[in-house]
Amino acid sequence: MDIPIARHALKSGGEKRQTSRKGQNRLTIILFLLPALALFTVFLIYPIVRSVYFSQFDWNGLGPAVKYVGLENFKRILSDKIFMTAVKNGLLIVVLSLTLQLPLSLALAIMVGRELPGRVFFRTIFFMPYVLSEVITGIIWLGLFNPDPERGFINALLVLIGLQPQTFLGNINQALPCIFVVLTWKYFGLHMLLFMAGLQNIPKELEEAARIDGANSWQIIKNVTIPLLSGTIRTSVYLSVVGALTQFNLVWIMTKGGPVNATEVMATYMYRYGFVRFWLGYGSAVALVMLLICLIFSIVYLKLVRPPDYLGTY
């Protein structure tokens, strides 16, 4: 056999085997993805499609949906002052989370993640609230905020130091800040853990080099540690914003959106109309509005927030 022809035959055979192997790999990947895709379709895609359908009807969930109203449910949502209050409260929780909760978590992560005496104990204590379910957390804090000084620990302390007991969750000016305190207590341990994981990936040599060059502790944190934690910070910000916009359990357990809608958020608003008043068509429309808000935020956030192409200078 001529040598060039033999080489061509070998090359063709190798390409065919490589193509066959790629086809087998694709088939294997598809087979492994099928169960997850099936669950994703059944529990996410299908409910969204059904919500789009039911949002166009005045439907109470009993029997078939026959009273078609088109976009009237969405028009009502955008003109409802209570829904606007729910959106405002959700945005307020977002702002407080980004300005108070995350900086606190980052500060504690830097403190506990370093050579702090008893840091293992503090890590456990700070992370423990996150292990509790939101229902249990809400019940615990309902007892702490009890307006009766003989039953509520916080009011008992206020009376002990000579102050008047407060209604807390019954006061329209205090209820939402109290909800945020509980949210911070529960979730700052999660963000602290994320920041600590990010800190472990920062080489100590960089901080030592900065210190040798004359940088103090604040300059190292500002210009070395935080820039290198940018990816973790972006993740925490995203989780915090989406979690605040979709918060339900704690608010419903503690206040049910009251008093006088002072703690109403979008999820409690949807639940009230969809499952308490049985306006499931209207509730489906509210759920779609929530989905749209979170989706728009996700797309805008992913496009605007880019990884920095520098490590910072001191």
Buried (B, 14 or more C-beta within 10 A) or exposed (E): EEEEEEEEEEEEEEEEEEEEEEEEEEEEEEEEEEEEEEEEEEEEEEEEEEBBEBBBBBBBBEEEBEEEBEEBBBEBBEEBEBBEBBBEBBBBBBEBBBEBBBEBBBEBBBEBBEEEEEBEEBBEEBBEBBEBEBEEBBEBBBEBBBBEBEEBEBBBEBBEEEEEBBBBBBBEEBBBEBBBBBBBBBBBBBBBBBBBEBBEEBEEEBBEBBBEEEBEEEBBBBBBBBBBBBEBBBBBBBBBBBBBBBBBBBBBBBBBBBBEBBBBBBBBBBBBBBEEEBBBBBBBBBBBBBBEBBEEBEEEBEEEBEEEEEEBEB
